């Protein structure tokens, strides 16, 4: 689908709407759409996103500011309709071949009412496009704008529903405001929140991003991390069995074991094979991730650090440890620790970890993990953000159905 996003400005102009537009454009491209951005100011920030700028689409172009000065006094300038026609002509050219148009705030605020009027005219032209108004702010419900708005055209374009146009707000509070303002039923207004660009926000290394494509971690919770080499003293059977037990009550649970087979014992490769067979028997193919299969020589330190940022808890079921560096890494990452009650680990973590015996029943260990995490509001919020507020999740759950007319 060819999709156009329209706002007064784009990056590198700094602003909340500019950031949302950029993130939304990135996600639309990743989903396979062709994306065009129309704006008054900005510079091309992504080679995969087409950008067309025109001062007529801006909120600070002198001609537009002159119009606004009169409009703010309740006077429609004599040349207003001529400017509307000029903008409409430019938009008609720029939107050629576009299937869907998303208007970010340009039909919500009075920063460029000539642009708003031109877009309204085009939206009513039966051109077969899908038109979507994305309301971040509402001029008519904002007290500081009260002296600049008047109960007449073109100001009314910001408070009436445009026939055939889909209304979107960024929050439930905004939806209620808009419904009251326009006399609409709540169920005809979609709520689509802003989100995070998961990979960028966490500054994930390109190597990590490549691995994540095979893991779909955004849907997983809790994500357990066992950052060790594959050797028998690490007691990894318990980690795998614990995952299987945990998934009985929490089907989204996942486990990442980061290391390759230990380099100094040739039987460690057989141990990896044993874990792979155990994974298959327990039907954990899509939830147990053995990084040895993707990086036989081991992952770089930067990717290990990335996994600490991605995971919800450290699981270290070792029978033997010389020191326990993963406990330090978990501590600096602010991650809950579940580990074996062996002298080296207890001496290091003290009462900062949840302990179990290396010989404990996996169901018991799974219960410890579930009880600790599910009682933690921070963990619950992290999972919710990961599953509902990344742009990938927002696109899949909210934007794709909207574009399909659902």
C-alpha positions as CSV (number, residue, x, y, z in Angstrom):
1,X,0.0,0.0,0.0
2,X,1.2,3.6,-0.7
3,X,0.7,5.6,2.4
4,X,1.2,9.3,3.0
5,X,1.8,10.9,6.4
6,X,1.3,14.7,6.7
7,X,2.4,17.1,9.4
8,X,3.8,20.6,9.7
9,X,7.3,19.3,10.2
10,X,9.5,16.2,10.4
11,X,12.8,15.2,11.9
12,X,15.3,16.6,12.5
13,X,12.8,19.1,13.9
14,X,12.3,18.1,17.5
15,X,8.8,17.4,18.8
16,X,6.5,14.7,20.1
17,X,4.4,14.5,16.9
18,X,7.5,14.6,14.7
19,X,8.9,11.6,16.7
20,X,5.7,9.7,16.5
21,X,5.4,10.3,12.7
22,X,9.0,9.2,12.1
23,X,8.6,6.0,14.2
24,X,5.3,5.2,12.5
25,X,6.8,5.7,9.1
26,X,9.7,3.3,10.0
27,X,7.2,0.6,11.1
28,X,5.0,1.1,8.0
29,X,8.1,0.6,5.8
30,X,9.1,-2.6,7.7
31,X,5.6,-3.9,7.2
32,X,6.1,-3.6,3.4
33,X,4.4,-0.4,2.6
34,X,5.7,2.5,0.5
35,X,5.7,5.6,2.7
36,X,5.6,9.2,1.6
37,X,5.9,12.1,4.2
38,X,4.6,15.5,3.3
39,X,5.7,18.4,5.6
40,X,6.6,22.0,5.7
41,X,10.0,21.6,7.3
42,X,12.5,18.8,7.8
43,X,15.2,16.8,6.1
44,X,15.3,13.3,4.7
45,X,16.2,11.0,7.6
46,X,15.7,7.6,6.1
47,X,16.6,6.4,2.6
48,X,13.5,4.1,2.6
49,X,11.0,7.0,3.3
50,X,10.2,9.5,0.6
51,X,10.0,13.1,1.9
52,X,8.4,16.0,0.1
53,X,8.6,19.4,1.8
54,X,6.7,22.6,0.8
55,X,6.5,25.8,2.8
56,X,2.8,25.8,2.1
57,X,2.5,22.8,4.5
58,X,4.4,24.6,7.2
59,X,3.1,26.4,10.3
60,X,5.8,29.0,10.2
61,X,6.0,30.1,6.6
62,X,5.5,33.9,6.4
63,X,2.5,33.6,4.1
64,X,0.8,31.2,6.5
65,X,1.7,33.2,9.5
66,X,0.2,36.3,7.9
67,X,-3.0,34.4,7.3
68,X,-3.0,33.1,10.9
69,X,-2.6,36.6,12.3
70,X,-5.9,37.6,10.7
71,X,-7.7,34.4,11.5
72,X,-6.7,34.6,15.2
73,X,-8.7,37.9,15.2
74,X,-11.7,36.2,13.7
75,X,-11.1,37.6,10.2
76,X,-10.9,35.4,7.1
77,X,-8.4,37.1,4.8
78,X,-9.4,37.9,1.2
79,X,-6.7,35.7,-0.2
80,X,-7.5,32.7,2.1
81,X,-9.4,30.8,-0.6
82,X,-6.7,31.4,-3.1
83,X,-4.0,30.0,-0.8
84,X,-6.3,27.0,-0.1
85,X,-6.6,26.4,-3.8
86,X,-2.8,26.6,-4.2
87,X,-2.2,24.1,-1.4
88,X,-4.9,21.8,-2.8
89,X,-3.2,21.8,-6.2
90,X,0.1,21.0,-4.6
91,X,-1.4,18.2,-2.5
92,X,-3.2,16.7,-5.5
93,X,0.2,16.5,-7.3
94,X,2.1,15.1,-4.3
95,X,-0.6,12.5,-3.3
96,X,-0.8,11.0,-6.8
97,X,-0.9,7.2,-6.4
98,X,-1.4,7.3,-2.7
99,X,-3.9,4.8,-1.2
100,X,-4.2,6.1,2.4
101,X,-3.5,9.5,4.0
102,X,-2.8,10.0,7.7
103,X,-3.1,13.5,9.0
104,X,-1.1,14.2,12.1
105,X,-2.5,17.2,14.0
106,X,-3.0,19.2,10.7
107,X,-6.8,18.6,11.1
108,X,-6.7,19.1,14.9
109,X,-4.9,22.4,15.4
110,X,-5.2,25.8,13.7
111,X,-1.6,26.3,12.9
112,X,-2.3,26.3,9.2
113,X,-6.0,26.4,8.5
114,X,-5.4,26.8,4.8
115,X,-3.8,23.4,4.8
116,X,-6.6,22.0,6.9
117,X,-9.2,23.4,4.5
118,X,-7.4,22.0,1.4
119,X,-7.1,18.6,3.0
120,X,-10.8,18.7,3.9
121,X,-11.7,19.4,0.3
122,X,-9.6,16.6,-1.0
123,X,-11.0,14.1,1.6
124,X,-14.5,14.8,0.3
125,X,-13.6,14.3,-3.4
126,X,-14.4,10.6,-3.6
127,X,-10.9,9.8,-4.8
128,X,-11.1,6.2,-3.3
129,X,-8.4,6.9,-0.7
130,X,-8.6,6.0,2.9
131,X,-8.3,9.2,5.0
132,X,-7.3,9.1,8.7
133,X,-7.1,12.0,11.1
134,X,-4.7,11.3,13.9
135,X,-5.4,13.6,16.8
136,X,-2.6,14.3,19.2
137,X,-3.9,17.6,20.4
138,X,-7.3,19.3,20.1
139,X,-7.4,23.1,19.6
140,X,-11.1,23.4,20.6
141,X,-10.5,21.8,24.0
142,X,-7.3,23.6,24.8
143,X,-8.0,26.7,27.0
144,X,-4.9,28.6,25.7
145,X,-6.4,28.6,22.2
146,X,-9.9,29.9,23.2
147,X,-9.3,33.4,22.0
148,X,-8.1,32.2,18.6
149,X,-11.1,30.1,17.6
150,X,-14.5,31.2,16.3
151,X,-17.8,29.3,15.7
152,X,-17.6,29.5,11.9
153,X,-15.7,28.2,8.9
154,X,-12.7,27.5,8.7
155,X,-12.3,27.1,12.4
156,X,-15.2,24.6,12.5
157,X,-13.2,22.2,10.4
158,X,-11.3,21.3,13.7
159,X,-14.5,20.4,15.6
160,X,-16.7,18.6,13.1
161,X,-16.4,15.1,11.8
162,X,-15.3,14.9,8.2
163,X,-17.7,12.5,6.4
164,X,-16.0,9.3,5.4
165,X,-12.8,10.1,7.4
166,X,-11.6,7.8,10.2
167,X,-10.9,9.5,13.6
168,X,-7.9,8.3,15.7
169,X,-6.8,9.6,19.1
170,X,-3.7,8.8,21.0
171,X,-5.4,8.1,24.4
172,X,-8.7,7.2,25.9
173,X,-8.9,10.7,27.5
174,X,-8.4,12.3,24.1
175,X,-11.1,10.0,22.6
176,X,-13.6,11.1,25.2
177,X,-12.7,14.8,24.5
178,X,-13.1,14.3,20.8
179,X,-16.4,12.4,21.1
180,X,-17.8,15.2,23.2
181,X,-16.5,17.9,20.9
182,X,-17.8,16.3,17.7
183,X,-20.9,14.6,19.1
184,X,-19.6,11.2,18.1
185,X,-20.1,7.8,19.7
186,X,-16.9,6.4,21.3
187,X,-16.9,3.3,19.2
188,X,-16.3,5.2,15.9
189,X,-13.1,6.7,17.3
190,X,-10.0,4.5,17.4
191,X,-7.4,4.8,20.2
192,X,-3.9,4.1,19.0
193,X,-1.2,5.1,21.4
194,X,2.3,6.3,20.8
195,X,5.0,3.7,21.2
196,X,8.7,2.8,21.4
197,X,11.1,1.8,18.7
198,X,12.3,-1.2,20.8
199,X,15.6,-1.8,19.1
200,X,16.6,1.8,18.9
201,X,15.6,2.7,22.4
202,X,17.7,-0.1,23.8
203,X,20.5,0.6,21.4
204,X,20.7,-3.0,20.3
205,X,23.7,-4.0,18.3
206,X,23.1,-5.0,14.6
207,X,24.2,-8.6,15.5
208,X,21.6,-8.8,18.2
209,X,18.9,-7.4,15.9
210,X,19.7,-10.1,13.4
211,X,19.3,-12.8,16.1
212,X,16.0,-11.3,17.3
213,X,14.4,-11.9,13.9
214,X,14.4,-15.6,14.7
215,X,13.1,-15.2,18.3
216,X,10.0,-12.9,18.3
217,X,10.8,-11.9,21.9
218,X,8.3,-9.1,21.8
219,X,5.6,-11.6,22.5
220,X,7.5,-13.5,25.2
221,X,7.3,-13.2,29.0
222,X,9.0,-13.8,31.2
223,X,12.3,-14.0,29.2
224,X,14.8,-15.9,31.3
225,X,18.5,-15.5,30.6
226,X,21.2,-18.1,31.2
227,X,24.5,-16.5,30.0
228,X,26.9,-19.4,30.3
229,X,28.8,-21.8,28.1
230,X,27.3,-25.2,27.5
231,X,29.0,-27.5,30.0
232,X,27.6,-30.1,32.3
233,X,28.6,-28.3,35.5
234,X,26.1,-25.5,34.5
235,X,23.3,-27.9,35.1
236,X,21.4,-26.7,32.1
237,X,18.9,-29.6,32.1
238,X,17.3,-27.9,35.2
239,X,17.0,-24.6,33.3
240,X,15.3,-26.3,30.3
241,X,13.0,-28.4,32.5
242,X,12.1,-25.3,34.6
243,X,11.1,-23.5,31.4
244,X,8.8,-26.4,30.4
245,X,7.3,-26.3,33.9
246,X,6.9,-22.5,33.8
247,X,5.1,-22.7,30.4
248,X,2.3,-24.8,31.9
249,X,1.0,-21.7,33.6
250,X,2.7,-19.0,31.6
251,X,2.7,-20.1,28.0
252,X,4.7,-17.1,26.9
253,X,7.8,-17.9,28.9
254,X,11.1,-18.2,27.1
255,X,14.8,-19.1,27.9
256,X,17.9,-17.9,26.2
257,X,21.2,-19.8,26.8
258,X,23.9,-17.7,25.3
259,X,27.1,-19.7,25.2
260,X,28.6,-22.2,22.8
261,X,29.9,-25.6,24.1
262,X,32.8,-25.3,26.4
263,X,36.0,-25.3,24.5
264,X,38.1,-27.6,26.6
265,X,36.0,-30.8,26.8
266,X,35.1,-32.6,23.6
267,X,32.0,-34.1,25.3
268,X,30.4,-30.7,25.6
269,X,29.2,-31.0,22.0
270,X,27.3,-34.1,23.0
271,X,25.8,-32.2,25.9
272,X,24.5,-29.6,23.4
273,X,22.9,-32.4,21.4
274,X,21.3,-33.7,24.6
275,X,19.8,-30.3,25.3
276,X,18.5,-30.1,21.7
277,X,16.8,-33.4,22.1
278,X,15.4,-32.4,25.4
279,X,14.0,-29.2,23.8
280,X,12.3,-31.3,21.1
281,X,10.9,-33.8,23.5
282,X,9.4,-31.0,25.7
283,X,8.1,-29.1,22.7
284,X,10.2,-26.0,23.4
285,X,11.4,-25.3,19.9
286,X,9.9,-21.8,19.8
287,X,10.7,-20.8,23.4
288,X,14.2,-22.2,24.1
289,X,16.9,-20.4,22.2
290,X,20.3,-22.0,22.2
291,X,22.6,-19.3,20.8
292,X,25.2,-22.0,20.0
293,X,23.1,-22.8,17.0
294,X,23.4,-19.3,15.6
295,X,26.9,-18.4,16.9
296,X,29.0,-21.6,17.3
297,X,32.1,-19.6,18.3
298,X,30.2,-17.5,20.9
299,X,28.5,-14.2,20.9
300,X,30.3,-10.9,21.2
301,X,30.2,-9.1,24.6
302,X,28.0,-6.4,23.2
303,X,25.3,-8.9,22.2
304,X,25.4,-10.5,25.7
305,X,24.9,-7.1,27.2
306,X,21.9,-6.6,24.8
307,X,20.3,-9.8,26.1
308,X,20.6,-8.5,29.7
309,X,18.6,-5.4,28.6
310,X,16.0,-7.6,26.8
311,X,15.5,-10.3,29.5
312,X,13.4,-10.3,32.6
313,X,15.4,-12.4,34.9
314,X,18.7,-14.3,35.3
315,X,18.4,-18.1,35.8
316,X,21.7,-19.7,36.9
317,X,21.2,-23.3,38.0
318,X,25.0,-24.2,38.2
319,X,26.3,-27.0,40.3
320,X,29.8,-25.3,40.3
321,X,31.0,-21.8,39.9
322,X,34.4,-20.2,40.6
323,X,32.9,-16.7,41.1
324,X,29.6,-15.9,39.3
325,X,30.1,-13.0,37.0
326,X,26.5,-13.2,35.7
327,X,25.3,-12.1,39.1
328,X,27.3,-8.9,38.7
329,X,25.9,-8.3,35.2
330,X,22.4,-9.0,36.4
331,X,22.9,-6.5,39.3
332,X,24.1,-3.7,37.1
333,X,21.2,-4.5,34.7
334,X,18.6,-4.3,37.5
335,X,17.5,-7.9,36.9
336,X,16.0,-10.3,39.4
337,X,18.3,-13.3,40.1
338,X,17.3,-16.9,40.5
339,X,20.3,-19.1,41.1
340,X,21.7,-22.2,42.8
341,X,22.2,-22.2,46.5
342,X,25.9,-22.9,46.3
343,X,28.6,-21.2,48.5
344,X,30.2,-19.1,45.7
345,X,26.9,-17.6,44.5
346,X,25.4,-17.0,48.0
347,X,28.6,-15.3,49.1
348,X,28.4,-13.0,46.2
349,X,24.7,-12.1,46.0
350,X,23.7,-12.5,49.7
351,X,20.0,-11.8,50.2
352,X,19.8,-10.1,46.7
353,X,18.9,-13.4,44.9
354,X,16.3,-16.1,45.1
355,X,17.9,-19.4,45.7
356,X,17.1,-23.1,44.9
357,X,19.0,-26.3,45.1
358,X,20.6,-27.6,41.9
359,X,18.7,-30.8,42.5
360,X,15.3,-29.2,43.1
361,X,12.2,-30.2,41.2
362,X,11.8,-27.9,38.1
363,X,8.2,-27.3,39.1
364,X,9.4,-25.8,42.4
365,X,11.9,-23.6,40.7
366,X,9.3,-22.5,38.2
367,X,7.0,-21.6,41.1
368,X,9.7,-19.4,42.7
369,X,10.2,-17.5,39.4
370,X,6.4,-17.1,38.7
371,X,5.7,-15.9,42.3
372,X,8.6,-13.4,42.4
373,X,8.0,-11.9,39.0
374,X,4.2,-11.8,39.0
375,X,4.2,-9.9,42.3
376,X,6.5,-7.3,40.9
377,X,4.6,-4.3,39.4
378,X,7.8,-3.1,37.5
379,X,8.1,-6.5,35.8
380,X,4.4,-6.5,34.9
381,X,4.7,-3.0,33.4
382,X,7.9,-3.9,31.4
383,X,6.0,-6.8,29.9
384,X,3.0,-4.7,29.0
385,X,5.2,-2.1,27.3
386,X,7.1,-4.8,25.4
387,X,3.9,-6.5,24.2
388,X,1.6,-3.5,23.7
389,X,3.7,-0.4,23.2
390,X,6.4,-1.1,20.7
391,X,5.7,0.2,17.2
392,X,5.7,-3.4,15.9
393,X,3.0,-4.4,18.3
394,X,1.0,-1.2,17.7
395,X,1.1,-1.8,14.0
396,X,0.1,-5.4,14.2
397,X,-2.7,-4.9,16.7
398,X,-4.0,-1.4,15.7
399,X,-2.7,0.2,12.6
400,X,-2.9,-2.7,10.1
401,X,-6.6,-3.4,10.8
402,X,-7.2,0.4,10.5
403,X,-5.6,0.5,7.0
404,X,-7.6,-2.5,6.0
405,X,-10.8,-0.7,6.9
406,X,-11.6,-2.8,10.0
